Amino acid sequence: MITTRAKALLSGVTLSVTLAGCTWVDVKPQGEKVRVLAPQEVTHCRLMGRVTSKTAASVLVFVRGREKVQEEVYRLARNNAGDMGGDSVVPTGPLIEGEQTFNVYRCINP
């Protein structure tokens, strides 16, 4: 027989694991057309600026999947680039603990 305490612990663990896999960042309308590109793809584009995106790399004691964290950071960068009038972002370095910096470019009608 499972005790009330064991049920509560199991429920808490299940919730934490579920939350650890979730994506909480939606792409806003201004970020929908922003692309994530490689440096060689923006040689004829105009540099608009730089953004740093950060999201939670862990929830409570659970480390979130790297792919989910990367996806959220890309979404945040795309949203910010859209706010700046950019249409492309290029990572300037690796994803570290849920944070990554991007250069923002305008490639269409630079």
RODO-2510 file (C-alpha; in nm, 4 decimals, decimal comma):
residues 110
     n   res          X          Y          Z
     1     m     0,0000     0,0000     0,0000
     2     i     0,1316     0,3451    -0,0935
     3     t     0,1326     0,6017     0,1857
     4     t     0,0005     0,9553     0,1499
     5     r     0,3555     1,0894     0,1770
     6     a     0,4765     0,8580    -0,0993
     7     k     0,1874     0,9675    -0,3219
     8     a     0,2706     1,3335    -0,2625
     9     l     0,6376     1,2719    -0,3391
    10     l     0,5512     1,0806    -0,6559
    11     s     0,3151     1,3587    -0,7670
    12     g     0,5848     1,6211    -0,7054
    13     v     0,8456     1,4259    -0,9000
    14     t     0,6033     1,3671    -1,1878
    15     l     0,5156     1,7376    -1,2032
    16     s     0,8817     1,8415    -1,1934
    17     v     0,9792     1,6006    -1,4707
    18     t     0,6843     1,7171    -1,6808
    19     l     0,7760     2,0831    -1,6316
    20     a     1,1406     2,0128    -1,7104
    21     g     1,0435     1,9055    -2,0630
    22     c     0,8068     2,1948    -2,1350
    23     t     0,8693     2,4862    -2,3647
    24     w     0,7335     2,8098    -2,2218
    25     v     0,8393     3,0600    -2,4874
    26     d     0,6141     3,1260    -2,7836
    27     v     0,7355     3,2893    -3,1012
    28     k     0,5650     3,6271    -3,1258
    29     p     0,4358     3,7564    -3,4607
    30     q     0,7441     3,9789    -3,5045
    31     g     0,9728     3,6769    -3,4512
    32     e     0,7969     3,4354    -3,6871
    33     k     0,9938     3,5410    -3,9958
    34     v     1,3302     3,5699    -3,8191
    35     r     1,5741     3,2945    -3,9138
    36     v     1,8630     3,1435    -3,7203
    37     l     2,1577     3,1410    -3,9614
    38     a     2,5285     3,0576    -3,9716
    39     p     2,7900     3,3378    -4,0017
    40     q     2,8640     3,2587    -4,3666
    41     e     2,4975     3,3180    -4,4543
    42     v     2,4940     3,6832    -4,3437
    43     t     2,7943     3,8238    -4,5294
    44     h     2,5752     4,0623    -4,7328
    45     c     2,3444     4,1559    -4,4468
    46     r     2,3422     4,4654    -4,2251
    47     l     2,4303     4,4166    -3,8600
    48     m     2,1514     4,5644    -3,6447
    49     g     2,2892     4,4859    -3,2998
    50     r     2,3240     4,2113    -3,0434
    51     v     2,0842     4,0317    -2,8081
    52     t     2,1385     3,7912    -2,5233
    53     s     1,8671     3,5360    -2,4551
    54     k     1,8327     3,3406    -2,1332
    55     t     1,5929     3,0737    -2,0115
    56     a     1,5850     2,8264    -1,7253
    57     a     1,8275     2,5393    -1,7801
    58     s     1,6806     2,3537    -1,4842
    59     v     1,3565     2,3337    -1,2904
    60     l     1,4032     2,2685    -0,9212
    61     v     1,6696     1,9950    -0,9176
    62     f     1,5939     1,8639    -1,2674
    63     v     1,8128     1,9629    -1,5601
    64     r     1,6048     2,0404    -1,8688
    65     g     1,6909     1,8804    -2,2008
    66     r     1,9523     2,0740    -2,3970
    67     e     1,7329     2,0688    -2,7098
    68     k     1,4374     2,2285    -2,5268
    69     v     1,6590     2,4942    -2,3714
    70     q     1,8229     2,5688    -2,7081
    71     e     1,4826     2,5902    -2,8764
    72     e     1,3610     2,8421    -2,6184
    73     v     1,6753     3,0540    -2,6462
    74     y     1,6327     3,0616    -3,0256
    75     r     1,2687     3,1668    -2,9834
    76     l     1,3651     3,4470    -2,7464
    77     a     1,6388     3,5662    -2,9840
    78     r     1,3986     3,5603    -3,2789
    79     n     1,1399     3,7608    -3,0834
    80     n     1,4001     4,0196    -2,9796
    81     a     1,5406     4,0450    -3,3318
    82     g     1,1919     4,1037    -3,4685
    83     d     1,1455     4,3864    -3,2155
    84     m     1,4687     4,5408    -3,3459
    85     g     1,3648     4,5180    -3,7115
    86     g     1,5991     4,2297    -3,7867
    87     d     1,5155     3,9223    -3,9898
    88     s     1,8060     3,6930    -3,8987
    89     v     2,0103     3,5972    -3,5925
    90     v     2,3507     3,4309    -3,5689
    91     p     2,4789     3,2803    -3,2437
    92     t     2,8070     3,4427    -3,1372
    93     g     2,8992     3,1657    -2,8952
    94     p     2,7739     2,8456    -2,7363
    95     l     2,4702     2,7951    -2,5161
    96     i     2,5917     2,8074    -2,1547
    97     e     2,3540     2,7400    -1,8648
    98     g     2,0509     2,8556    -2,0639
    99     e     2,2122     3,1742    -2,1990
   100     q     2,3373     3,2590    -2,5479
   101     t     2,4268     3,5789    -2,7338
   102     f     2,3290     3,6497    -3,0950
   103     n     2,4091     3,9089    -3,3579
   104     v     2,0950     4,0475    -3,5203
   105     y     2,0945     4,1152    -3,8950
   106     r     1,8678     4,2556    -4,1604
   107     c     1,9245     4,0523    -4,4764
   108     i     1,6103     4,1381    -4,6735
   109     n     1,6307     4,4997    -4,7919
   110     p     1,9390     4,5753    -4,5809
***
